[in-house]
């Protein structure tokens, strides 16, 4: 079944957006009577049947709805955008497929990319949401400077910073307690610098290791996501 994204699927009759209508007719070549699915990104799934199909305005009748609850924990990843934006987009796609609640792009001292296109990234999230048939669309925050981000982390937040610098570090498995919310920070290709690591420590953010191997930014971020998922689902 093909899945479409619409924010309002509470009514019996739903009108697809112009973009989704074009995709429905020009790409998928669906016709009146075909069954489709909807997701609103806020936990609601719906089955529907197409009624009127055209490239400008397509309508469907809802036949079934189901609400999916949120996960028991909230995972927030703060990740430095990579020089090649394709790699950062890859992380967004896979993190959405695996399940993540919130993402913040952070601009660090050694970041090679300091600007992003939020609308493009939101389309990546939506495509991954529909493809994986997940119910909850991750929240994508605006890009923010590392110092500003760290200084605004609430004291009650369980926060970790993964880096390759020297100093005492424990593994994520050793410090994360299943069922708890978590914020994990991943730096750019050149890693966090000493000042950033020290500032994080002063703010009570715990340094962690993601293993002995040096990982790319997007790989490290996905490893952290999968680690938190595994520890929760395993237990």
C-alpha positions as CSV (number, residue, x, y, z in Angstrom):
1,X,0.0,0.0,0.0
2,X,1.3,3.5,-0.9
3,X,1.6,5.9,2.0
4,X,0.9,9.6,1.8
5,X,1.5,12.3,4.3
6,X,-1.3,14.7,5.3
7,X,-1.4,16.7,8.5
8,X,-5.2,16.6,8.8
9,X,-6.8,13.1,8.4
10,X,-9.4,13.5,11.0
11,X,-12.2,14.0,8.5
12,X,-13.8,11.2,6.5
13,X,-12.9,12.9,3.2
14,X,-9.3,14.0,2.8
15,X,-7.8,16.1,0.0
16,X,-4.2,15.4,-0.9
17,X,-1.8,18.4,-1.2
18,X,-0.9,19.4,-4.7
19,X,2.5,17.8,-4.4
20,X,1.1,14.5,-3.1
21,X,-1.6,14.7,-5.8
22,X,1.0,15.0,-8.6
23,X,2.9,12.1,-7.1
24,X,-0.2,10.0,-6.9
25,X,-1.2,10.5,-10.5
26,X,2.0,11.2,-12.4
27,X,4.4,8.8,-10.6
28,X,2.3,6.1,-9.1
29,X,-0.5,6.3,-11.7
30,X,-3.2,5.4,-9.1
31,X,-6.8,5.5,-10.0
32,X,-10.2,6.0,-8.3
33,X,-11.0,3.0,-6.2
34,X,-7.4,2.2,-5.3
35,X,-6.5,1.8,-1.7
36,X,-3.9,4.0,-0.1
37,X,-2.6,4.9,3.4
38,X,-2.1,8.1,5.3
39,X,0.1,9.2,8.1
40,X,0.0,12.6,9.8
41,X,3.3,12.5,11.6
42,X,1.6,12.8,15.0
43,X,0.8,9.1,15.6
44,X,-2.2,8.6,13.4
45,X,-2.4,6.0,10.6
46,X,-5.3,5.7,8.2
47,X,-6.5,3.5,5.4
48,X,-8.4,5.1,2.6
49,X,-9.9,4.6,-0.9
50,X,-9.3,7.1,-3.7
51,X,-12.4,8.9,-4.9
52,X,-11.4,11.6,-7.3
53,X,-7.9,11.5,-8.9
54,X,-6.2,14.3,-10.8
55,X,-2.9,16.0,-10.7
56,X,-4.2,19.2,-9.0
57,X,-6.5,17.9,-6.4
58,X,-7.0,14.2,-5.4
59,X,-9.5,13.2,-2.7
60,X,-9.8,9.9,-0.7
61,X,-12.3,8.5,1.8
62,X,-10.9,7.3,5.1
63,X,-12.0,3.7,5.9
64,X,-9.9,3.0,9.0
65,X,-7.8,4.9,11.6
66,X,-5.3,3.7,14.2
67,X,-3.3,5.8,16.6
68,X,0.2,4.7,17.5
69,X,1.5,5.8,20.9
70,X,4.9,7.5,21.3
71,X,7.9,5.5,22.5
72,X,8.5,5.3,26.2
73,X,11.7,7.4,25.8
74,X,12.7,10.5,23.9
75,X,15.9,10.4,21.9
76,X,17.4,13.8,20.8
77,X,20.4,13.7,18.5
78,X,22.5,16.9,18.1
79,X,24.7,16.3,15.1
80,X,27.1,18.5,13.1
81,X,26.1,18.7,9.4
82,X,28.7,17.0,7.2
83,X,30.6,18.7,4.4
84,X,28.8,16.5,2.0
85,X,25.2,17.1,2.8
86,X,24.3,13.8,1.2
87,X,25.9,12.0,4.2
88,X,23.9,14.1,6.7
89,X,20.7,13.4,4.7
90,X,21.5,9.7,4.9
91,X,21.7,9.9,8.7
92,X,18.3,11.7,8.8
93,X,16.7,9.1,6.6
94,X,18.1,6.1,8.6
95,X,17.4,7.7,12.0
96,X,13.8,8.3,11.0
97,X,13.5,4.7,9.8
98,X,14.9,3.5,13.1
99,X,12.8,5.8,15.2
100,X,14.0,9.1,16.6
101,X,12.1,12.0,18.2
102,X,14.3,15.1,17.7
103,X,17.3,16.3,15.7
104,X,19.3,19.5,16.1
105,X,22.0,20.4,13.6
106,X,24.9,22.0,15.6
107,X,27.5,24.2,14.1
108,X,30.9,23.6,15.7
109,X,34.3,25.3,15.6
110,X,35.7,22.7,13.2
111,X,32.5,22.3,11.1
112,X,33.1,22.3,7.4
113,X,29.4,23.1,6.7
114,X,27.8,26.0,8.5
115,X,24.5,26.3,6.5
116,X,21.7,23.9,5.7
117,X,18.4,24.0,3.8
118,X,15.7,23.1,6.3
119,X,13.0,22.5,3.7
120,X,15.1,20.0,1.8
121,X,15.9,18.2,5.1
122,X,12.2,18.1,6.0
123,X,11.4,16.4,2.7
124,X,14.0,13.7,3.5
125,X,12.3,13.1,6.9
126,X,8.9,12.9,5.3
127,X,10.0,10.5,2.6
128,X,11.6,8.2,5.2
129,X,8.6,8.4,7.4
130,X,6.3,7.2,4.6
131,X,8.7,4.6,3.4
132,X,9.2,3.1,6.9
133,X,5.5,3.5,7.8
134,X,6.4,5.1,11.1
135,X,3.7,7.2,12.8
136,X,5.7,10.0,14.4
137,X,7.7,12.6,12.3
138,X,10.9,13.6,14.1
139,X,11.2,17.2,15.1
140,X,13.9,19.0,13.1
141,X,15.2,22.1,15.0
142,X,17.0,25.0,13.4
143,X,20.8,24.9,13.1
144,X,22.4,26.4,16.2
145,X,26.0,27.2,17.3
146,X,27.5,24.7,19.7
147,X,28.0,27.1,22.5
148,X,24.5,28.4,22.3
149,X,23.1,24.9,22.2
150,X,25.1,23.7,25.2
151,X,24.4,26.7,27.3
152,X,20.6,26.2,26.8
153,X,20.5,22.5,27.8
154,X,18.4,22.1,30.9
155,X,20.1,20.8,33.9
156,X,17.7,17.9,34.3
157,X,18.5,16.6,30.8
158,X,20.6,13.4,30.5
159,X,23.1,14.5,27.9
160,X,26.2,12.8,26.4
161,X,28.9,14.0,24.1
162,X,30.7,11.5,21.9
163,X,34.3,12.6,21.0
164,X,37.7,11.1,20.1
165,X,39.7,13.4,22.4
166,X,41.7,12.3,25.4
167,X,40.2,11.9,28.8
168,X,38.1,9.4,30.7
169,X,35.1,8.1,28.8
170,X,32.7,5.3,29.3
171,X,30.7,3.5,26.6
172,X,27.1,4.5,25.9
173,X,26.0,1.1,27.2
174,X,27.7,1.7,30.5
175,X,26.1,5.1,31.2
176,X,22.7,5.1,29.5
177,X,19.8,3.7,31.5
178,X,17.1,2.1,29.4
179,X,13.7,3.8,29.4
180,X,15.3,7.2,30.0
181,X,15.2,10.2,27.7
182,X,18.6,11.1,26.2
183,X,20.4,13.8,24.3
184,X,23.5,12.7,22.4
185,X,25.9,15.1,20.7
186,X,28.0,14.1,17.7
187,X,30.7,16.4,16.3
188,X,31.9,17.3,12.8
189,X,34.5,15.5,10.7
190,X,37.3,17.2,12.6
191,X,35.6,16.3,16.0
192,X,34.8,18.7,18.7
193,X,37.7,20.9,19.8
194,X,39.2,21.1,23.3
195,X,37.2,24.2,24.2
196,X,33.9,22.6,23.2
197,X,34.7,19.4,25.1
198,X,35.6,21.4,28.2
199,X,32.5,23.5,28.0
200,X,30.4,20.4,27.7
201,X,32.1,19.0,30.8
202,X,31.4,22.2,32.7
203,X,27.8,21.9,31.8
204,X,27.6,18.4,33.2
205,X,27.4,16.7,29.9
206,X,29.0,13.2,30.1
207,X,31.7,12.2,27.6
208,X,31.2,8.8,26.0
209,X,32.9,6.5,23.6
210,X,31.2,4.7,20.7
211,X,33.9,2.2,20.3
212,X,37.6,1.8,19.4
213,X,37.2,2.7,15.8
214,X,37.1,6.2,14.4
215,X,33.7,6.7,12.8
216,X,32.4,9.2,10.3
217,X,30.0,11.7,11.7
218,X,26.9,10.2,10.2
219,X,28.0,6.7,11.1
220,X,28.6,7.6,14.8
221,X,25.2,9.3,15.0
222,X,23.5,6.3,13.7
223,X,25.4,3.9,15.9
224,X,24.3,6.0,18.9
225,X,20.7,5.9,17.7
226,X,20.8,2.1,17.2
227,X,22.5,1.6,20.6
228,X,19.8,3.4,22.5
229,X,17.1,1.5,20.5
230,X,18.8,-1.8,21.1
231,X,19.1,-1.2,24.8
232,X,15.4,-0.3,25.1
233,X,14.0,-3.0,22.9
234,X,16.3,-5.7,24.4
235,X,15.1,-5.0,27.9
